[in-house]
Amino acid sequence: MKHFKFISTILIITTAFVALNLYTNTCVEASTIQTGDVNRDGVINIADATLIQKYLSGIKTDKEFYSQYADFDRSGKINVADATLIQKYCIGTICVYGDYLISVNNGTAAIYKYFGSNNRITIPSKLYGNSYEITSISSNAFYNNKNLVIVNLPENIKTIENYAFYNCSELTTIYSYNKNLRWGNSFVNCPKFQSIKFK
């Protein structure tokens, strides 16, 4: 019964997205990658989210499913979060931008997830091609990153959420151009972290 309710909920959510015609990502500058295109039809859309949901529910389908493209959040496993993020991608509230997933809300943006491998990075200040400024770093955005050592923040980054850099074992320094930067328990389990330095 619970399994039936779970499947019904999935189908209702999916139907709602289709009915609203949510197939277009408004972040036109998003990098062209294949992760998320689980049926490999050349576009990431609600059909991919539906295939992930069916895969997780054990529902067989005659559609091709390429599991190597299903880990949309790059967490190392396929779960409901991947389907949810693809749905958000379809309505433009999540963008793929270089090595980042970026959430967009009310004209501003936040770093949602970083999946690059560089040891030194500069957070982008805005989404090129539109007016969205990136103003914050979300919780777990850099979770378990083992490469990152130095991060440069532009002036418009105002907030680093709790656990944003959780378990970043090599992170030592954050450089910020915003002296009013706010943060809390943002660097939990970062044994080499020294300080935030302002420029």
C-alpha angles and dihedrals in degrees: 000000000000089000090053092049091049092052092045091052091050092050092047092051092046092048090051092054092048092047090054090052093235100169102118126083109212094206095091093177094062112130117257107249132149100224105114095029093103095165092045095227092139098259136074109229145136091290088068092051090049092052091052091050091050091047091053091046093049093242112153118226136180089228119103113253119196105195094191088071097045100083094090096166092046092233094140094251139068114242143141090282089070093054091046093051092050089053089051089047089055093056094042100249092113122045132187106224118172107300093346142085105213126195118216125203133161095344097312133090139211135199102254100174138356116205102170126113103223119126094213122039141170114215111232114249097214144356105267114231094037140047099255112130117204104233107165148025114233128226112281092008090137097025115165095353107164098185105051116106107154131024125191117204123200120228095261093063100102104167140036107196124222114283092009090138097029114165096000094154098188100039112123110159144022117199115201134184091198113082089189092059113145125212139152130176089353099133104048114161094007099134096182097044112125111172153312109262122200124218 
